[in-house]
Amino acid sequence: MKPSGDPLNACLAGLRAASVVGAQAPESTDREINRSQNGVTLIEMLIVVAIISLMVGISYPSISSGVDALRLSSASDSIASFLNGALNRAERKQVVVEVTISKLENALIMRSEEPGFERRLDVPQGVRITGVLPANLVDPDAPRHFLMYPGGTLPRFGVELANQRGGRRIVRVDPITGNSQVERPEAQ
């Protein structure tokens, strides 16, 4: 077509020429769009996995240590509550309450003269009873029995706990106040 003096024909001719020349351009942009929609490459995925693994490897010991300390703290609080419950039961029910501490079973057992009454507290996994104070010199691993009389003086005793990382707590019964106290022994 020869360009004529008519501006409308000139505009149409220009559009036809642009559509013929630009017909290849949309294909190349489609390829670029398809290439970006294909996803990530294997190398990009490996880099992301390596970074995540590195972060987990760095943070795992501190998280694990925190969980162990939390278990030890929770176990010592549970034992203090258990012993306070035994003392309260002796006073309120006016009965003798026996508390047995077994290192081998890793548990505390509360019994009274009431028929069928027995409560048991198992120390959580990862925490163990390492000693009962005062120490039994004849057989340190034998279960220890303590009696709590209503209105009577309590024996001074304690339960020593340790976790896998070496953290330690001692739960003691104060004979004067009758309350259980949790102590953190000095590192040796």
ChimeraX commands (.cxc) that place a marker at each C-alpha (Angstrom):
marker #1 position 0.00,0.00,0.00 radius 0.5
marker #1 position 1.20,3.36,-0.86 radius 0.5
marker #1 position 0.78,5.96,1.73 radius 0.5
marker #1 position -1.81,8.41,0.70 radius 0.5
marker #1 position -2.51,11.78,1.97 radius 0.5
marker #1 position -5.38,10.45,4.06 radius 0.5
marker #1 position -4.29,10.34,7.72 radius 0.5
marker #1 position -6.64,7.47,8.54 radius 0.5
marker #1 position -5.13,5.25,5.84 radius 0.5
marker #1 position -1.62,6.19,7.02 radius 0.5
marker #1 position -2.50,5.20,10.59 radius 0.5
marker #1 position -3.98,1.85,9.48 radius 0.5
marker #1 position -0.95,1.14,7.32 radius 0.5
marker #1 position 1.31,1.88,10.29 radius 0.5
marker #1 position -0.67,-0.48,12.53 radius 0.5
marker #1 position -0.54,-3.27,9.97 radius 0.5
marker #1 position 3.21,-2.87,9.63 radius 0.5
marker #1 position 3.67,-2.85,13.42 radius 0.5
marker #1 position 1.56,-5.96,13.84 radius 0.5
marker #1 position 3.59,-7.85,11.21 radius 0.5
marker #1 position 6.94,-6.74,12.66 radius 0.5
marker #1 position 5.88,-7.19,16.31 radius 0.5
marker #1 position 4.36,-10.60,15.76 radius 0.5
marker #1 position 7.53,-12.27,16.98 radius 0.5
marker #1 position 7.87,-10.13,20.10 radius 0.5
marker #1 position 4.92,-11.64,22.01 radius 0.5
marker #1 position 6.41,-15.13,21.56 radius 0.5
marker #1 position 9.67,-14.09,23.18 radius 0.5
marker #1 position 7.87,-12.50,26.11 radius 0.5
marker #1 position 5.76,-15.68,26.46 radius 0.5
marker #1 position 8.98,-17.71,26.71 radius 0.5
marker #1 position 10.34,-15.38,29.36 radius 0.5
marker #1 position 7.07,-15.60,31.31 radius 0.5
marker #1 position 7.04,-19.40,31.03 radius 0.5
marker #1 position 10.67,-19.58,32.11 radius 0.5
marker #1 position 9.95,-17.53,35.26 radius 0.5
marker #1 position 6.89,-19.68,36.05 radius 0.5
marker #1 position 8.80,-22.96,35.82 radius 0.5
marker #1 position 9.99,-22.66,39.46 radius 0.5
marker #1 position 13.36,-22.75,41.13 radius 0.5
marker #1 position 16.44,-24.54,39.96 radius 0.5
marker #1 position 18.05,-27.39,41.82 radius 0.5
marker #1 position 20.97,-25.22,42.89 radius 0.5
marker #1 position 18.63,-22.61,44.38 radius 0.5
marker #1 position 16.79,-25.33,46.28 radius 0.5
marker #1 position 20.07,-26.80,47.61 radius 0.5
marker #1 position 21.21,-23.38,48.81 radius 0.5
marker #1 position 17.94,-22.85,50.70 radius 0.5
marker #1 position 18.15,-26.32,52.28 radius 0.5
marker #1 position 21.79,-25.71,53.26 radius 0.5
marker #1 position 20.92,-22.39,54.94 radius 0.5
marker #1 position 18.02,-23.95,56.86 radius 0.5
marker #1 position 20.22,-26.87,57.95 radius 0.5
marker #1 position 22.90,-24.49,59.15 radius 0.5
marker #1 position 20.38,-22.48,61.19 radius 0.5
marker #1 position 18.94,-25.63,62.78 radius 0.5
marker #1 position 22.43,-26.95,63.55 radius 0.5
marker #1 position 23.42,-23.74,65.27 radius 0.5
marker #1 position 20.23,-23.33,67.31 radius 0.5
marker #1 position 19.60,-26.98,68.33 radius 0.5
marker #1 position 22.03,-27.16,71.31 radius 0.5
marker #1 position 20.58,-24.07,72.96 radius 0.5
marker #1 position 17.00,-25.22,72.43 radius 0.5
marker #1 position 17.84,-28.69,73.74 radius 0.5
marker #1 position 19.55,-27.21,76.80 radius 0.5
marker #1 position 16.54,-25.02,77.49 radius 0.5
marker #1 position 14.17,-27.98,77.31 radius 0.5
marker #1 position 16.35,-29.98,79.74 radius 0.5
marker #1 position 16.44,-27.09,82.20 radius 0.5
marker #1 position 12.66,-26.71,81.89 radius 0.5
marker #1 position 12.14,-30.43,82.63 radius 0.5
marker #1 position 14.38,-30.21,85.70 radius 0.5
marker #1 position 12.60,-27.13,86.98 radius 0.5
marker #1 position 9.19,-28.69,86.37 radius 0.5
marker #1 position 10.20,-31.94,88.10 radius 0.5
marker #1 position 11.51,-30.10,91.17 radius 0.5
marker #1 position 8.31,-28.01,91.39 radius 0.5
marker #1 position 6.20,-31.18,91.07 radius 0.5
marker #1 position 8.12,-32.87,93.88 radius 0.5
marker #1 position 7.78,-29.80,96.11 radius 0.5
marker #1 position 4.03,-29.78,95.44 radius 0.5
marker #1 position 3.79,-33.52,96.09 radius 0.5
marker #1 position 5.56,-33.18,99.46 radius 0.5
marker #1 position 3.43,-30.19,100.43 radius 0.5
marker #1 position 0.35,-32.25,99.52 radius 0.5
marker #1 position 1.52,-35.02,101.85 radius 0.5
marker #1 position 2.05,-32.53,104.68 radius 0.5
marker #1 position -1.37,-30.96,104.12 radius 0.5
marker #1 position -3.06,-34.36,104.06 radius 0.5
marker #1 position -1.45,-35.34,107.37 radius 0.5
marker #1 position -2.66,-32.10,108.99 radius 0.5
marker #1 position -6.15,-31.92,107.52 radius 0.5
marker #1 position -7.12,-35.58,107.77 radius 0.5
marker #1 position -5.25,-36.10,111.05 radius 0.5
marker #1 position -3.63,-39.28,109.75 radius 0.5
marker #1 position -0.06,-40.45,109.42 radius 0.5
marker #1 position 1.22,-40.11,105.86 radius 0.5
marker #1 position 4.16,-42.13,104.58 radius 0.5
marker #1 position 6.28,-40.81,101.71 radius 0.5
marker #1 position 8.49,-43.34,99.95 radius 0.5
marker #1 position 11.27,-42.11,97.69 radius 0.5
marker #1 position 12.66,-44.72,95.30 radius 0.5
marker #1 position 15.77,-43.95,93.28 radius 0.5
marker #1 position 15.48,-47.17,91.29 radius 0.5
marker #1 position 11.86,-46.52,90.26 radius 0.5
marker #1 position 12.56,-42.78,89.89 radius 0.5
marker #1 position 9.32,-42.08,91.74 radius 0.5
marker #1 position 7.74,-40.82,94.96 radius 0.5
marker #1 position 4.81,-42.65,96.55 radius 0.5
marker #1 position 2.44,-41.26,99.19 radius 0.5
marker #1 position 0.35,-43.59,101.38 radius 0.5
marker #1 position -1.82,-43.15,104.42 radius 0.5
marker #1 position -3.74,-45.44,106.74 radius 0.5
marker #1 position -6.93,-44.72,104.81 radius 0.5
marker #1 position -7.92,-47.80,102.80 radius 0.5
marker #1 position -6.98,-47.62,99.13 radius 0.5
marker #1 position -5.22,-44.25,99.35 radius 0.5
marker #1 position -2.00,-44.14,97.36 radius 0.5
marker #1 position -0.57,-41.40,95.17 radius 0.5
marker #1 position 2.43,-41.80,92.90 radius 0.5
marker #1 position 4.61,-39.20,91.23 radius 0.5
marker #1 position 6.90,-40.43,88.48 radius 0.5
marker #1 position 9.79,-38.13,87.71 radius 0.5
marker #1 position 9.73,-37.11,84.01 radius 0.5
marker #1 position 12.03,-38.69,81.47 radius 0.5
marker #1 position 15.41,-36.96,81.27 radius 0.5
marker #1 position 15.42,-36.21,85.01 radius 0.5
marker #1 position 16.47,-38.71,87.64 radius 0.5
marker #1 position 16.56,-38.93,91.42 radius 0.5
marker #1 position 20.27,-39.05,92.27 radius 0.5
marker #1 position 20.00,-39.07,96.03 radius 0.5
marker #1 position 17.83,-38.88,99.11 radius 0.5
marker #1 position 19.06,-36.72,101.97 radius 0.5
marker #1 position 20.22,-37.58,104.56 radius 0.5
marker #1 position 22.14,-40.27,102.74 radius 0.5
marker #1 position 21.63,-43.92,103.63 radius 0.5
marker #1 position 25.16,-45.19,104.21 radius 0.5
marker #1 position 24.20,-48.88,104.30 radius 0.5
marker #1 position 22.30,-49.09,101.00 radius 0.5
marker #1 position 22.14,-45.80,99.07 radius 0.5
marker #1 position 19.81,-47.24,96.38 radius 0.5
marker #1 position 17.22,-48.65,98.79 radius 0.5
marker #1 position 13.83,-46.89,98.90 radius 0.5
marker #1 position 13.58,-44.40,101.75 radius 0.5
marker #1 position 10.43,-44.05,103.89 radius 0.5
marker #1 position 9.49,-40.90,105.80 radius 0.5
marker #1 position 6.51,-40.56,108.14 radius 0.5
marker #1 position 4.62,-37.32,108.58 radius 0.5
marker #1 position 2.59,-37.13,111.77 radius 0.5
marker #1 position -0.27,-34.67,112.22 radius 0.5
marker #1 position 0.91,-31.92,114.54 radius 0.5
marker #1 position 4.31,-33.57,114.85 radius 0.5
marker #1 position 7.77,-32.40,113.94 radius 0.5
marker #1 position 8.73,-33.26,110.40 radius 0.5
marker #1 position 11.95,-35.04,109.58 radius 0.5
marker #1 position 14.49,-32.98,107.69 radius 0.5
marker #1 position 14.92,-34.71,104.34 radius 0.5
marker #1 position 15.47,-33.87,100.72 radius 0.5
marker #1 position 15.42,-35.24,97.21 radius 0.5
marker #1 position 18.33,-34.54,94.89 radius 0.5
marker #1 position 17.55,-34.37,91.16 radius 0.5
marker #1 position 19.78,-34.17,88.10 radius 0.5
marker #1 position 19.22,-33.95,84.36 radius 0.5
marker #1 position 21.28,-35.32,81.48 radius 0.5
marker #1 position 23.30,-32.13,81.11 radius 0.5
marker #1 position 24.42,-32.09,84.74 radius 0.5
marker #1 position 21.91,-29.56,86.07 radius 0.5
marker #1 position 20.98,-30.26,89.69 radius 0.5
marker #1 position 18.21,-29.30,92.14 radius 0.5
marker #1 position 17.54,-30.30,95.72 radius 0.5
marker #1 position 14.00,-30.26,97.10 radius 0.5
marker #1 position 14.15,-30.08,100.91 radius 0.5
marker #1 position 11.46,-30.18,103.56 radius 0.5
marker #1 position 12.08,-27.60,106.25 radius 0.5
marker #1 position 11.14,-29.15,109.63 radius 0.5
marker #1 position 10.40,-25.77,111.22 radius 0.5
marker #1 position 8.03,-24.29,108.63 radius 0.5
marker #1 position 6.87,-27.56,107.06 radius 0.5
marker #1 position 7.33,-26.16,103.55 radius 0.5
marker #1 position 9.24,-27.68,100.68 radius 0.5
marker #1 position 12.00,-25.56,99.22 radius 0.5
marker #1 position 13.85,-25.94,95.93 radius 0.5
marker #1 position 17.58,-25.22,96.04 radius 0.5
marker #1 position 20.12,-24.89,93.27 radius 0.5
marker #1 position 23.39,-26.37,94.52 radius 0.5
marker #1 position 26.63,-24.72,93.54 radius 0.5
marker #1 position 28.42,-26.24,90.53 radius 0.5
marker #1 position 31.23,-28.52,91.61 radius 0.5
marker link #1:1,2 radius 0.2
marker link #1:2,3 radius 0.2
marker link #1:3,4 radius 0.2
marker link #1:4,5 radius 0.2
marker link #1:5,6 radius 0.2
marker link #1:6,7 radius 0.2
marker link #1:7,8 radius 0.2
marker link #1:8,9 radius 0.2
marker link #1:9,10 radius 0.2
marker link #1:10,11 radius 0.2
marker link #1:11,12 radius 0.2
marker link #1:12,13 radius 0.2
marker link #1:13,14 radius 0.2
marker link #1:14,15 radius 0.2
marker link #1:15,16 radius 0.2
marker link #1:16,17 radius 0.2
marker link #1:17,18 radius 0.2
marker link #1:18,19 radius 0.2
marker link #1:19,20 radius 0.2
marker link #1:20,21 radius 0.2
marker link #1:21,22 radius 0.2
marker link #1:22,23 radius 0.2
marker link #1:23,24 radius 0.2
marker link #1:24,25 radius 0.2
marker link #1:25,26 radius 0.2
marker link #1:26,27 radius 0.2
marker link #1:27,28 radius 0.2
marker link #1:28,29 radius 0.2
marker link #1:29,30 radius 0.2
marker link #1:30,31 radius 0.2
marker link #1:31,32 radius 0.2
marker link #1:32,33 radius 0.2
marker link #1:33,34 radius 0.2
marker link #1:34,35 radius 0.2
marker link #1:35,36 radius 0.2
marker link #1:36,37 radius 0.2
marker link #1:37,38 radius 0.2
marker link #1:38,39 radius 0.2
marker link #1:39,40 radius 0.2
marker link #1:40,41 radius 0.2
marker link #1:41,42 radius 0.2
marker link #1:42,43 radius 0.2
marker link #1:43,44 radius 0.2
marker link #1:44,45 radius 0.2
marker link #1:45,46 radius 0.2
marker link #1:46,47 radius 0.2
marker link #1:47,48 radius 0.2
marker link #1:48,49 radius 0.2
marker link #1:49,50 radius 0.2
marker link #1:50,51 radius 0.2
marker link #1:51,52 radius 0.2
marker link #1:52,53 radius 0.2
marker link #1:53,54 radius 0.2
marker link #1:54,55 radius 0.2
marker link #1:55,56 radius 0.2
marker link #1:56,57 radius 0.2
marker link #1:57,58 radius 0.2
marker link #1:58,59 radius 0.2
marker link #1:59,60 radius 0.2
marker link #1:60,61 radius 0.2
marker link #1:61,62 radius 0.2
marker link #1:62,63 radius 0.2
marker link #1:63,64 radius 0.2
marker link #1:64,65 radius 0.2
marker link #1:65,66 radius 0.2
marker link #1:66,67 radius 0.2
marker link #1:67,68 radius 0.2
marker link #1:68,69 radius 0.2
marker link #1:69,70 radius 0.2
marker link #1:70,71 radius 0.2
marker link #1:71,72 radius 0.2
marker link #1:72,73 radius 0.2
marker link #1:73,74 radius 0.2
marker link #1:74,75 radius 0.2
marker link #1:75,76 radius 0.2
marker link #1:76,77 radius 0.2
marker link #1:77,78 radius 0.2
marker link #1:78,79 radius 0.2
marker link #1:79,80 radius 0.2
marker link #1:80,81 radius 0.2
marker link #1:81,82 radius 0.2
marker link #1:82,83 radius 0.2
marker link #1:83,84 radius 0.2
marker link #1:84,85 radius 0.2
marker link #1:85,86 radius 0.2
marker link #1:86,87 radius 0.2
marker link #1:87,88 radius 0.2
marker link #1:88,89 radius 0.2
marker link #1:89,90 radius 0.2
marker link #1:90,91 radius 0.2
marker link #1:91,92 radius 0.2
marker link #1:92,93 radius 0.2
marker link #1:93,94 radius 0.2
marker link #1:94,95 radius 0.2
marker link #1:95,96 radius 0.2
marker link #1:96,97 radius 0.2
marker link #1:97,98 radius 0.2
marker link #1:98,99 radius 0.2
marker link #1:99,100 radius 0.2
marker link #1:100,101 radius 0.2
marker link #1:101,102 radius 0.2
marker link #1:102,103 radius 0.2
marker link #1:103,104 radius 0.2
marker link #1:104,105 radius 0.2
marker link #1:105,106 radius 0.2
marker link #1:106,107 radius 0.2
marker link #1:107,108 radius 0.2
marker link #1:108,109 radius 0.2
marker link #1:109,110 radius 0.2
marker link #1:110,111 radius 0.2
marker link #1:111,112 radius 0.2
marker link #1:112,113 radius 0.2
marker link #1:113,114 radius 0.2
marker link #1:114,115 radius 0.2
marker link #1:115,116 radius 0.2
marker link #1:116,117 radius 0.2
marker link #1:117,118 radius 0.2
marker link #1:118,119 radius 0.2
marker link #1:119,120 radius 0.2
marker link #1:120,121 radius 0.2
marker link #1:121,122 radius 0.2
marker link #1:122,123 radius 0.2
marker link #1:123,124 radius 0.2
marker link #1:124,125 radius 0.2
marker link #1:125,126 radius 0.2
marker link #1:126,127 radius 0.2
marker link #1:127,128 radius 0.2
marker link #1:128,129 radius 0.2
marker link #1:129,130 radius 0.2
marker link #1:130,131 radius 0.2
marker link #1:131,132 radius 0.2
marker link #1:132,133 radius 0.2
marker link #1:133,134 radius 0.2
marker link #1:134,135 radius 0.2
marker link #1:135,136 radius 0.2
marker link #1:136,137 radius 0.2
marker link #1:137,138 radius 0.2
marker link #1:138,139 radius 0.2
marker link #1:139,140 radius 0.2
marker link #1:140,141 radius 0.2
marker link #1:141,142 radius 0.2
marker link #1:142,143 radius 0.2
marker link #1:143,144 radius 0.2
marker link #1:144,145 radius 0.2
marker link #1:145,146 radius 0.2
marker link #1:146,147 radius 0.2
marker link #1:147,148 radius 0.2
marker link #1:148,149 radius 0.2
marker link #1:149,150 radius 0.2
marker link #1:150,151 radius 0.2
marker link #1:151,152 radius 0.2
marker link #1:152,153 radius 0.2
marker link #1:153,154 radius 0.2
marker link #1:154,155 radius 0.2
marker link #1:155,156 radius 0.2
marker link #1:156,157 radius 0.2
marker link #1:157,158 radius 0.2
marker link #1:158,159 radius 0.2
marker link #1:159,160 radius 0.2
marker link #1:160,161 radius 0.2
marker link #1:161,162 radius 0.2
marker link #1:162,163 radius 0.2
marker link #1:163,164 radius 0.2
marker link #1:164,165 radius 0.2
marker link #1:165,166 radius 0.2
marker link #1:166,167 radius 0.2
marker link #1:167,168 radius 0.2
marker link #1:168,169 radius 0.2
marker link #1:169,170 radius 0.2
marker link #1:170,171 radius 0.2
marker link #1:171,172 radius 0.2
marker link #1:172,173 radius 0.2
marker link #1:173,174 radius 0.2
marker link #1:174,175 radius 0.2
marker link #1:175,176 radius 0.2
marker link #1:176,177 radius 0.2
marker link #1:177,178 radius 0.2
marker link #1:178,179 radius 0.2
marker link #1:179,180 radius 0.2
marker link #1:180,181 radius 0.2
marker link #1:181,182 radius 0.2
marker link #1:182,183 radius 0.2
marker link #1:183,184 radius 0.2
marker link #1:184,185 radius 0.2
marker link #1:185,186 radius 0.2
marker link #1:186,187 radius 0.2
marker link #1:187,188 radius 0.2
view
